[in-house]
């Protein structure tokens, strides 16, 4: 009788260990697939990468079936996958066991922490003095994304970070890499007294310093040089850029990328954005914090400058 109970206990323990092993492999397989297999569509619902969790279920069912029916096939599949991960990671291609595990953890944490985004309405100012049309024109004229020096700077900066996520997030990686570099290196320097100086982007690239309008001109020029769309918002005593994200589905992909790329910076923080009359999303990319979508310096808007 005791032997029977012991055997049942061993069987139960073996099944638990088997299910844990299959689940861990399912998570790793899913993390690899969602990050490095472009043909797998990315599905976001409420900012959560749903395809990742659907793949976990699919892999769990498949691997459980293989384990139950063809244990040797299961062992071979798991072994080959692990060996391939180790070999290719040693070649420096851009993905590794650490990266895959990190991607899995980011998706799981994102599910339970429920990252949030907050829309900020365009609030017209009732007391501030509106900028003269010539000041707005000065900013538009200073933005230059066709200059070769601006293009070289933009491309080089867009390749510095997040390249390992490119198979899934594509140009979002390039845009956020460029923003990260500028945010980490640009330092605030005031204009001369009683004079609004608008620096061309070439000058800001060389100096990596200036005031808010210089920063906005630089960011708009550099992002547009790599294909992004940017507008500049004039607020009371401040100027800042916003990044075009597109419709709700496209915006949710930006949100997911922010919480993954800037995990430590965004902990317990919101992502701030505006919507235009066409239902398109614009992300705050001011230097008020170290990540895209940081809190707005001011909700009031004097003028919105679109860059042609």
N, C-alpha and C positions, 0 to 999 in steps of 0.2 A: 504493500500500500504506500509506504513511504517512498519506495523506488518510483512508483507511478507518479506521485506528486512531484518528485525531484525531476523526472523526465518532462512533465508538463511545464515545470518552472524553467527548465533549460530551453524548451521549445518556445515559450513565451519570450524569454530573454533574447533568443536568437532572432525571433521575428522583430522585436524592437530594434535590435542592432541593425538588422537588414533594412528596416524602414528608415532609420536615421541615416544610414549610408546612402540609400537611394535618394532621400530628400536633399542631403548635402550636395550630391552630384547633380541633382535636378536644378538646384539654385545656381551652381557654377556653370552648368551647361546653358541655362537661361541667361545669365549675366553675359556670357560670351556671345551668345546668339544676338541678343538685343543690341550689344555694343559694336560688334564687328561683322555682322552679316547684313549688309544694306538692303537686301531684297525682302527682309522681314519688315513689314510695315510697323511704324511706331504709332501706338494708340494712347492718347492721353485723355483722361476723364477727370475733371477737377484738378488738373495738374499732376495726377498720378500716372505713371507709366504702366498702363494696364497690360500691355502685351507681355511685359516681364513676368507678371504673376500668372497669366494664362499659359505661358510657356512652362512655368514651373509645374503646373498641373499636368500639362501634356507630357513633359519629360518624366514626371513621376509615374504616370500610368504606363508609359512605354518601357521605362527601365524596370518597373515592377514586373511587367509581363515578361521581359527578357530574363530577369532573374529567376522567375518561377518556371518558365518553359525551357529556356536555353541559358543555363548558368554560365557556360563557357563563353557564349556570345556576349553576355553581360560583362564578364571579366575582360574579354578582349576589347570591347568598346571603351570601357573605362580606362584600361591601361593605355590604349593607343591615344586616346584624347589627352591623358595626363602627360604622356611622353611628348606629344606634339606641342603642348603648351610649354614644356620645359625647353625643348629644342629651339622653337621659334622665339621664345623670350630671350634666349642667349644670343640670338642674331641681332637684337636691338630693333626689331621691326616696329615696336611701339606698344605691344601688349604683353602682359606677363601674368602669372598667377596672382601677384599682388594687385594688379590693376583690375583683374576680373573679380576678385574677392571684394575689392573696394567698390566696384560698380554694383555688385549685389547688395552690399551693406547700405550704400546710398539709397537704392531703390526701396529697401525694406524700411530704413529709417524714415524716408520721405513719406511712406504710406502711413506710419503711425504718428509722426509729428505733424502731419497735415499742414504743409506749407501754405501760406495764405498770401493773396494779392489783394490790393486795395485800390479801387478807382478813386481818383481825385478830380473833382469837377473843375472846369475853367471858371474861376470866380473873378469877374471884372472888378477892378479897383475903383473905389469911389472917391478917394482922397489924393492918390498919387498923381504926379504930373506925367502925362503920357509922352513917350519919346517922339521927337520930331521925325517926320518921314525920312529926312536926310540921314539921321542916325541909323535907321533901319537899313537904308540903302547902302550905307558905309559897310555894315556887316555883310550884307549880301555880296557886295563887290569884293570884299576881302577873302571870302571863302573861295578857295582855289583847289580843286581836286584833279585838275588836268596837268598840273606841273609835275615834272619828272621827279624832283626831289621829294615832293609830297607822296607820290606814288611809291617810291623806293622805301621811304620811312614807313608807310602804311603796310606794305607787304612784309617787310622785315619784322615789324612789331606783331603782325597778325600770325606769325609762325612760331612765336616764342613759347606759347602756353596752349594747353588743352588739345594738342595735336593727336593724342591717343584717342580722343573722343570723336575725331573727324568722321569716321565711317558712319556714325549715327546722327550727329548734330550738324555736320557740314559747315556752312558759312557762319553759323552761330559761334562756332569755335573761333573762327578768324576774327569776327567782330569783337567778341569778348576778350580775346587775347590782346588785341589792339587797345581796347579800353583799359584793361588791367595795366598794361605798360604805361600808358599816359597817366593814369591815376596814381601809380606808384612813383612816377618821376617828375610830374609837373608840380611846381611850387608857386604859391601865390605871391605876386609882386604888384603893388598898387600903381595906378596911372600917375602921371604928373598932376600936381594940384590944379584944379579948375580947368582940366583939359582931358577929353575922352580920346585916348589913343587906342586904335584898333590895329593890332599886329597881324601881318600876313602869316599864314601857316608856316612858311619857310623860316621865318624869324623865330617863331615859337618852337619849332623843331630843333633849331640850333641852341636856343637858350633854355628850353624846357622850363619857362617861367612866364608869368604874366597875370593879369586879372581874369575875372570871370568871362568877359567877352572874348579875350584872347584864347582862353581855354575852349570856349564854345566854337570859335572859328577853326581852331586846330582840330577838334574832334569831328566837326562836321566835314571838314576838308578830307581828313584821313579816312573816315568811314565811307564817305562817298567814293573815294579813290579805290576802294575794294568792293564797290557795288551795293553798299547799304544806302538807306534813305534816312535823312536826318532833318529835323526842323529845329529852329532856335526860338526859345520862349523868352520874351522880355518881361520881367517881373519888377515890382518896386525895388529899386536899388540892387538889382541882380539880373544876370542873363545866364541861361543854361540851355543845353541841348536835350532833345528827346529822340529816341531811336524808334523807327517804324518797325513794327512786328507783324502786321497783317491782321488776319481775322482771328477769331477766338481759338481755333484749333492750332494755328501757327503760334499764337501768343502762349498757349499752354506749353509748347515745346521750349520756348524761351524761358518760361518759369522753371520748368524742370531742369534745364541746363544751369540756370543761376544757382539753384539749391544744390546741384551736384558739383559744379565748378568752384563755387564760393561757399562751401559747406560751413566752414568755421566763421566766416564773416556774416552769414545770414542766420545764424542760430537764433531762434525765437524772434526773428524780425520779419516784417512784411515786405512785399514787393509793391512799389507804387507805380501807377500808370494813369494815362488818360485815354479816352476814346473820342474819336472825331465824329462828325455827323454821319459818316458813311459806315460807322460801326467798326472802324479799324483801331488797333491798339498802338499807343505810343508809350514807350518805356522811359522813365526818368533816368538820364545818364549824367547827372550833375556830379560834382566832386564832393557832395555832402557826406559820402561814406565810401568804403572801399569796394563796393559791389554795384553792378547795374541794378536799377530799381530801388535805390535808396530813397529815404524820405525827402519830400520836396522842401526846399528852402522857404518857399512861400506858395500858398494856394492861389494868390492873386495873380492875374495875368493882364498885362498892358497891351501886349501885341505878340502875335505868333508869326515868325518869319520863315517862310518856306524857301528852301534852297533849290533853285532850278538846275 
